Amino acid sequence: MTWVITRLCRDCLDTSCIEVCPVDCIYEYVGPASAQFPNQLYIDPNECIDCQACEPVCPWEAPLRDTEVPPAFDDDIALNASIVDRKHKFRVPRHTDKAQPTTSDVAANKHKWGGAD
């Protein structure tokens, strides 16, 4: 089993998960502009050890267990897995502190992407 960073991370990029990941399996895309890899973080499924450390620290509630990803986010499983063959275009980012979103911000983000409120 592995974890997936869903589209709830898009353009939010809170890096709290980076700070707690014991195996550095969370990456950001650094290749040329690409519609294939939106501005979000990704989990390499081959490196994830199912420690669950990323889930409680993400203020956007973006990491989900692959078996619990709602149908609206099914494509995010394959998107995360696709980084494996393109690893040269990704890197583990450094953690930077960001302002925490409000509950209303999180709810609006979920609504925007079609996730459950």
N, C-alpha and C positions, 0 to 999 in steps of 0.2 A: 504494500500500500504506500501511496505517496500523497503529497499535498500539491495543490495547484493554486497559483495566484490568478484570480479571476479579473475580469475587466473592471471590477470595482476599484482597482488600483490605478486605472488609466488617468493620467495627468495629475494624480495625487502623489504618488511616489514617496510615501512616508517610509523611511528606511529603518524603522524600529525593528523590523524583522531581521535585517542584516546584522544588527548588533547582537541578537540572541541566537542566531543560527550557529550550531556547534560545528557544522561541516562546510560552511560557506557554499551552499548549493543555490543561493538566490542571486540572480544576475540581472543586469540591465543591458539593453541593446546599445551598442556603440558604433554600429556600422553606418553606412550612408542612409539618408532618409529612406524610409521604407513603409509602405502601407501594410506590409506583411507583419511587421513588428511594431505595434503601437507603443506609445510612451508609457510604459508600466514596468514592473518587475516580473521576473519569471523564475520558476523553480525547475531545476534540472531533475527529472524523475529518476535518473540513474544514480544521483548523488544523495537524494533525500532519504533520510533514515527514519522518517515517520516519528520524529521526536515531539512534534506538535508545538514547539516553542514559538513559531511564527504566529500562530493563530490568536492567542490572547493579547499580543502586543500591537496588532494592527488596528489602528483606530477606524479604518475604513471597512473592516471585516472582509477583506479581500481573499485571504488564504482559506481554502476549503479542502477537506479530505477528498480525494478524487472520486470516491464512491458516494459522496454527499453533494456533489455539484448539481445545482438545479438545472433542469432542461434549458432554461434561458442562457446558461453559461456553458453548455456542453462543448462548444467550440474551443473554449479556453483550455481544456485538457490537452487537445492536440496542439494548440499553440504553444503551451509550455513544453511539451515533448519535442516540438520541432527545433528547439534550440540545441539539442544534442548534436545534430549534424552540422550546425553552424556556430559552434562554440567560439571560433576565432572572431566572431562579431559581437561577443558578449564579454562582460567582465563583472566581477563582484564589486559593487559600488561601496564607497565609504559611507558610514552612517553620518547623517547630518540632522540636527534637531530641527523640527518644524512645529509650527503652531498646531495644536490638536483641533480636529474638526468638532463642531457641535453635533448634538444628536440630530438636529434638523439637517445639517450638512450631510450626514451619513444617510439619513432617510431619503433626501433628495437625490443623492448619488445612486442609491439602489433603485429608485423610481426611474431615473434617467436610463439605466442600463437594463431595466426590465426584471430586476431581482425582487425578491420578497421584501416587504417593508417590515 
